[in-house]
Amino acid sequence: MFLAKFILLLWAVLVMGNPEPLGGFTKLEGKALIDAQQLLNTALAKMASGDGPHYHLLRVVEAYSQVVAGTSYKFTAVLIDERDVQKICEVDVLNRIFNLPMEVTVRCPNEAELTKQQSA
């Protein structure tokens, strides 16, 4: 009887207690979302201060993160370009550890994918 209860409890913890896959991306909310938005703003500002492109963040539609050798972020965001045109874009930010360059990839409709390395 004890074994049956233990197996039932273990099943409940494993199946019901962890809705996010281990090692996968986690949807950001609350303070984690605010922190990620600040990182995205910083990445876009660094990109604009160089040779571009020049995007401004209007709002984040959704954001996810995953711990890797640093943190990988995936954003769906409304960006405004240098012509004040709003675009819904996918932005990936790899914020690496050990002061390695941050990598930013922007994918907007009808535009080529762009990846930039930025100093930490």
FENGISUL-V654943 format. One record per residue. N is the residue number from 1. RES is the residue in one small letter. PSI is psi in whole degrees, 0 to 359 (* if undefined). OMEGA is omega in whole degrees, 0 to 359 (NA if undefined). NEAR is the number of other ideal C-beta (glycine too) atoms within 8 Angstrom. Layout:
((N & RES & PSI & OMEGA & NEAR) (N & RES & PSI & OMEGA & NEAR))
This chain:
((1 & m & 318 & 179 & 4) (2 & f & 317 & 181 & 5) (3 & l & 319 & 180 & 6) (4 & a & 318 & 179 & 7) (5 & k & 319 & 179 & 8) (6 & f & 315 & 180 & 8) (7 & i & 319 & 178 & 8) (8 & l & 317 & 179 & 8) (9 & l & 315 & 178 & 8) (10 & l & 316 & 177 & 8) (11 & w & 315 & 181 & 8) (12 & a & 318 & 180 & 9) (13 & v & 315 & 183 & 9) (14 & l & 319 & 184 & 8) (15 & v & 315 & 187 & 6) (16 & m & 334 & 188 & 5) (17 & g & 349 & 183 & 6) (18 & n & 84 & 182 & 6) (19 & p & 338 & 179 & 2) (20 & e & 138 & 178 & 6) (21 & p & 141 & 178 & 4) (22 & l & 131 & 178 & 5) (23 & g & 358 & 181 & 4) (24 & g & 184 & 178 & 7) (25 & f & 143 & 179 & 8) (26 & t & 133 & 178 & 8) (27 & k & 135 & 183 & 7) (28 & l & 140 & 178 & 10) (29 & e & 163 & 174 & 5) (30 & g & 224 & 183 & 6) (31 & k & 323 & 179 & 5) (32 & a & 323 & 177 & 9) (33 & l & 318 & 178 & 11) (34 & i & 315 & 178 & 8) (35 & d & 319 & 180 & 8) (36 & a & 322 & 177 & 14) (37 & q & 321 & 178 & 11) (38 & q & 319 & 177 & 8) (39 & l & 317 & 179 & 11) (40 & l & 317 & 177 & 16) (41 & n & 317 & 178 & 9) (42 & t & 316 & 180 & 8) (43 & a & 317 & 179 & 13) (44 & l & 322 & 178 & 13) (45 & a & 318 & 178 & 8) (46 & k & 321 & 179 & 11) (47 & m & 317 & 181 & 15) (48 & a & 331 & 181 & 11) (49 & s & 342 & 177 & 5) (50 & g & 225 & 182 & 7) (51 & d & 13 & 174 & 2) (52 & g & 188 & 4 & 7) (53 & p & 171 & 184 & 9) (54 & h & 97 & 178 & 8) (55 & y & 147 & 174 & 12) (56 & h & 136 & 180 & 8) (57 & l & 121 & 173 & 13) (58 & l & 309 & 176 & 8) (59 & r & 156 & 175 & 6) (60 & v & 127 & 177 & 13) (61 & v & 313 & 175 & 8) (62 & e & 157 & 181 & 7) (63 & a & 145 & 179 & 15) (64 & y & 154 & 175 & 10) (65 & s & 157 & 177 & 13) (66 & q & 134 & 177 & 10) (67 & v & 124 & 176 & 6) (68 & v & 222 & 172 & 7) (69 & a & 67 & 191 & 4) (70 & g & 217 & 177 & 10) (71 & t & 132 & 176 & 9) (72 & s & 130 & 180 & 13) (73 & y & 142 & 174 & 15) (74 & k & 122 & 181 & 11) (75 & f & 142 & 159 & 14) (76 & t & 120 & 189 & 10) (77 & a & 153 & 172 & 14) (78 & v & 116 & 180 & 12) (79 & l & 152 & 175 & 16) (80 & i & 126 & 181 & 11) (81 & d & 184 & 184 & 10) (82 & e & 346 & 177 & 6) (83 & r & 14 & 182 & 4) (84 & d & 30 & 177 & 6) (85 & v & 129 & 178 & 6) (86 & q & 138 & 180 & 8) (87 & k & 141 & 172 & 10) (88 & i & 115 & 186 & 10) (89 & c & 158 & 171 & 13) (90 & e & 129 & 180 & 9) (91 & v & 127 & 175 & 15) (92 & d & 133 & 177 & 11) (93 & v & 123 & 174 & 14) (94 & l & 106 & 181 & 12) (95 & n & 102 & 189 & 9) (96 & r & 161 & 177 & 11) (97 & i & 173 & 177 & 6) (98 & f & 33 & 179 & 4) (99 & n & 29 & 173 & 4) (100 & l & 156 & 182 & 8) (101 & p & 142 & 174 & 8) (102 & m & 141 & 180 & 14) (103 & e & 129 & 182 & 12) (104 & v & 127 & 177 & 14) (105 & t & 128 & 181 & 11) (106 & v & 128 & 176 & 14) (107 & r & 111 & 179 & 9) (108 & c & 152 & 180 & 10) (109 & p & 139 & 176 & 6) (110 & n & 24 & 176 & 3) (111 & e & 153 & 177 & 7) (112 & a & 145 & 175 & 3) (113 & e & 140 & 183 & 7) (114 & l & 129 & 176 & 9) (115 & t & 131 & 180 & 8) (116 & k & 143 & 172 & 9) (117 & q & 135 & 181 & 6) (118 & q & 140 & 178 & 11) (119 & s & 148 & 183 & 5) (120 & a & * & NA & 7))
